Amino acid sequence: MGLHTTLAAGVYLLGKPATVHFPILALGLVRFTVAALGFLLLVKVRRLDLREPFRRDRGAFLLAGFLGVLVNQIVFLWGLKLTLPSHAALLYALTPTLVLMLGWARGLERPTLRKGAGIALAFTGVFVLFLQRAGALLPPDWILGDLLVLMAVAAWAGYTVISRPLVMTYGSERSTALSIFLGSAMLAPLGLFGLRGFHPGAMPASAWVGAIYLGVVASVVMYLLWFRALGMREPSRVAIAANGQPILTALAGWAFFGQAVTPLFGLGAALVIAGVVITQL
């Protein structure tokens, strides 16, 4: 999960130019076409049988693909287009908190006063983030972008909770491949619609670098790492690794792209990370 967290910084920073230049639906199609080809190669090389898992748990895999690919990626890419990479990374640090809340709802986790206080602290940090007033430092539609990313985080938390029993039953490779294939199939019609008026040759190199990174690293390597970790730890423990994303992304954005780190962002990040850590003690 340390490797997953490090690679995540590239998702926000390299993915941002892709969301700016690509039509969002077309970018989603490119990303998961690349990902599906990568998993098809994995299935062939590893000779993985996907028919039996799909037959036995068709509903769970369809829901995982719907949340983890279709919903999560459309709103994530759209949100990243409108907000700063550091904001998106900070909001994803809420993943373990939302996973814990879903665990309570499903009876998988036991609510306690300490965990409730940690959740309240984490969401206070998000509220502080929305209080920012940084003038030209923030894009004009950053609030909408942040809200969309928050929706993506909720979808990813649901995807994580649903996927845990699938990973424990069928292993990380088969579970990841099936959810990617099914989610990509759901996304394909929308992606084809988004290709109208799309001119690949007009895209700058930075946009293509971001799109390929999203397809290969984010959608193959990072998904496999996430599912592998789910087979070793309960979902809320796996998701806590997201705490490091806002720090690495903010520092890399400042060092390589000159993106400002405001005092309110720092306060919000501290509250979110402290709240999540408290819930996991």
C-alpha positions in Angstrom: 0.0 0.0 0.0 3.0 2.3 0.4 3.7 1.7 -3.3 0.0 2.3 -4.1 0.1 5.6 -2.3 3.2 6.8 -4.0 1.8 5.9 -7.5 -1.4 7.7 -6.5 0.4 11.1 -6.6 1.0 10.6 -10.3 -2.7 9.9 -10.8 -3.6 13.4 -9.6 -0.7 15.3 -11.1 -0.3 13.5 -14.4 -4.0 12.8 -14.8 -4.9 16.5 -14.5 -3.6 17.6 -17.9 -5.5 14.6 -19.5 -8.8 15.7 -17.9 -8.2 19.3 -19.1 -7.6 18.4 -22.8 -9.6 15.2 -23.3 -13.4 15.0 -23.3 -14.1 13.2 -20.0 -16.1 10.3 -21.5 -13.4 9.8 -24.2 -10.7 9.8 -21.5 -12.6 7.2 -19.5 -12.9 5.0 -22.6 -9.2 5.4 -23.4 -8.2 4.7 -19.8 -10.2 1.5 -19.5 -9.6 0.2 -23.0 -5.9 0.2 -22.0 -6.7 -1.3 -18.6 -8.9 -4.0 -20.2 -6.2 -5.0 -22.6 -3.7 -5.2 -19.7 -6.0 -7.5 -17.8 -6.7 -9.6 -20.8 -3.0 -10.2 -21.2 -2.8 -11.1 -17.5 -5.7 -13.5 -17.8 -4.1 -15.2 -20.8 -0.6 -15.4 -19.2 -1.9 -16.6 -15.9 -4.7 -18.8 -17.4 -7.3 -17.4 -15.1 -10.8 -18.9 -15.2 -13.3 -16.1 -14.8 -16.4 -18.0 -15.8 -16.9 -19.8 -12.5 -16.6 -16.7 -10.3 -18.9 -14.8 -12.5 -21.5 -17.6 -12.5 -21.4 -17.8 -8.7 -21.3 -14.1 -7.8 -22.6 -12.3 -10.9 -24.5 -9.7 -8.9 -21.6 -8.7 -6.7 -19.2 -8.5 -9.6 -21.6 -6.4 -11.6 -22.1 -4.0 -8.7 -18.3 -3.8 -8.2 -17.8 -2.9 -11.8 -20.5 -0.3 -11.7 -19.2 1.4 -8.6 -15.4 0.9 -9.1 -15.3 1.8 -12.8 -18.4 3.4 -14.2 -19.4 5.7 -11.3 -16.1 6.2 -9.6 -14.1 7.1 -12.8 -16.6 9.4 -14.5 -17.1 11.6 -11.5 -13.5 11.4 -10.5 -12.1 12.5 -13.9 -14.8 15.2 -14.1 -14.0 16.4 -10.6 -10.2 16.4 -11.2 -10.8 18.5 -14.3 -12.4 21.2 -12.2 -10.4 21.2 -9.0 -6.7 21.0 -7.9 -4.9 17.7 -7.7 -4.1 18.4 -4.0 -7.8 18.8 -3.2 -8.7 15.5 -5.0 -5.9 13.7 -3.0 -7.1 15.1 0.3 -10.7 14.1 -0.3 -9.5 10.5 -1.1 -8.0 10.5 2.3 -11.6 10.1 3.5 -11.8 6.6 2.0 -11.1 4.7 5.2 -13.7 6.8 7.1 -16.4 6.1 4.5 -15.3 2.4 4.4 -15.7 2.3 8.2 -19.2 3.9 8.0 -20.3 1.3 5.4 -18.9 -1.4 7.6 -21.1 -0.1 10.4 -24.2 -0.1 8.1 -23.5 -3.7 7.0 -22.8 -4.9 10.6 -19.1 -5.6 9.8 -17.7 -3.0 12.2 -18.7 -2.1 15.7 -19.4 1.7 16.3 -17.5 3.3 19.2 -17.3 6.8 20.6 -13.7 7.1 19.6 -14.4 6.1 16.0 -17.4 8.5 15.9 -15.2 11.3 17.1 -12.6 10.5 14.4 -15.2 10.6 11.7 -16.5 13.9 12.9 -12.9 15.3 12.9 -12.2 14.0 9.4 -15.3 15.6 8.0 -14.5 18.9 9.8 -11.3 18.9 7.8 -13.2 18.6 4.6 -15.5 21.5 5.8 -12.3 23.6 6.4 -11.2 22.8 2.9 -14.4 24.2 1.5 -13.8 27.5 3.4 -10.8 28.3 1.3 -10.7 31.7 -0.4 -7.5 31.8 -2.5 -8.6 34.0 -5.4 -6.7 33.1 -8.6 -5.0 30.1 -6.9 -8.2 28.1 -7.2 -10.0 27.2 -10.4 -13.4 28.9 -10.8 -15.4 25.6 -10.5 -13.3 24.1 -7.7 -16.3 23.6 -5.3 -18.2 21.5 -7.9 -15.0 19.6 -8.6 -14.4 18.8 -5.0 -18.0 17.6 -4.6 -17.7 15.4 -7.6 -14.4 13.9 -6.2 -16.2 13.3 -2.9 -18.9 11.3 -4.8 -16.1 9.3 -6.4 -14.6 8.6 -3.0 -18.0 7.3 -1.8 -18.2 5.0 -4.9 -14.7 3.8 -4.2 -15.5 3.0 -0.6 -18.5 1.0 -1.7 -16.4 -0.8 -4.2 -13.8 -1.7 -1.6 -16.4 -3.1 0.9 -18.1 -5.1 -1.8 -14.8 -6.5 -3.2 -13.4 -7.8 0.1 -15.4 -11.1 0.1 -14.8 -11.6 -3.6 -11.1 -11.3 -3.1 -11.1 -13.7 -0.2 -13.0 -16.2 -2.3 -11.5 -15.9 -5.7 -8.2 -14.1 -5.2 -7.0 -10.6 -6.2 -6.2 -11.2 -9.8 -9.5 -12.8 -10.9 -11.6 -10.4 -8.8 -9.8 -7.4 -10.2 -9.9 -8.6 -13.8 -13.7 -9.4 -13.6 -14.6 -6.0 -12.1 -12.5 -4.2 -14.7 -14.0 -6.1 -17.6 -17.5 -5.6 -16.4 -17.0 -1.9 -15.5 -15.3 -1.2 -18.8 -18.2 -2.8 -20.7 -20.6 -0.5 -18.9 -18.5 2.5 -19.6 -17.9 1.7 -23.3 -21.3 3.1 -24.7 -20.8 6.4 -22.9 -17.2 6.5 -24.0 -18.1 6.0 -27.6 -20.6 8.8 -27.3 -17.8 11.0 -25.9 -15.7 10.4 -29.0 -17.8 12.7 -31.1 -15.7 15.6 -32.2 -12.6 14.1 -30.5 -9.4 14.7 -32.5 -6.5 12.5 -31.1 -3.9 14.4 -33.0 -4.9 17.7 -31.4 -4.0 16.4 -27.9 -0.7 17.6 -26.4 1.9 15.1 -25.3 1.1 15.8 -21.6 -2.5 14.7 -22.1 -1.4 11.4 -23.7 1.1 10.8 -20.9 -1.6 11.3 -18.4 -4.1 9.1 -20.2 -1.6 6.2 -20.5 -0.6 6.6 -16.9 -4.2 6.4 -15.9 -4.7 3.3 -18.0 -1.6 1.3 -17.2 -0.5 2.4 -13.7 -3.7 3.6 -12.1 -6.1 1.0 -13.6 -3.9 -2.1 -13.8 -1.0 -1.8 -11.3 -2.8 0.2 -8.6 -6.0 -1.8 -8.8 -4.0 -5.1 -8.5 -2.1 -3.7 -5.5 -5.4 -2.6 -3.9 -7.1 -5.9 -4.3 -4.0 -7.8 -3.2 -4.0 -5.8 0.0 -7.7 -6.5 0.5 -6.8 -10.1 0.6 -4.4 -9.5 3.5 -6.2 -6.9 5.6 -9.8 -5.8 6.3 -11.0 -2.9 4.1 -10.7 -0.1 6.7 -7.1 -1.0 7.4 -6.2 -1.1 3.7 -7.9 2.2 3.0 -6.0 4.0 5.7 -3.0 4.1 3.3 -4.9 6.9 1.5 -3.8 9.2 4.3 -0.4 9.7 2.6 -1.9 10.8 -0.7 -2.6 14.4 0.0 0.9 15.0 1.5 2.8 13.4 -1.4 0.5 15.1 -4.0 0.7 18.5 -2.4 4.5 18.3 -2.0 5.0 17.0 -5.6 2.6 19.6 -7.0 4.5 22.4 -5.2 8.0 21.1 -6.2 7.4 20.2 -9.8 4.4 22.3 -10.9 4.5 25.3 -8.6 1.1 24.6 -7.1 0.4 26.6 -3.9 -0.2 24.9 -0.6 -2.4 27.3 1.4 -2.6 27.4 5.2 -6.3 26.3 5.1 -5.4 23.3 3.0 -2.7 22.4 5.5 -5.2 22.7 8.4 -7.8 20.7 6.5 -5.3 18.0 5.7 -4.2 17.8 9.3 -7.8 17.4 10.5 -8.7 14.8 7.9 -5.6 12.7 8.6 -5.9 13.0 12.4 -9.5 12.0 12.2 -8.8 8.9 10.1 -5.9 7.8 12.3 -8.1 8.1 15.4 -10.8 5.9 13.8 -8.1 3.2 13.0 -6.3 3.1 16.4 
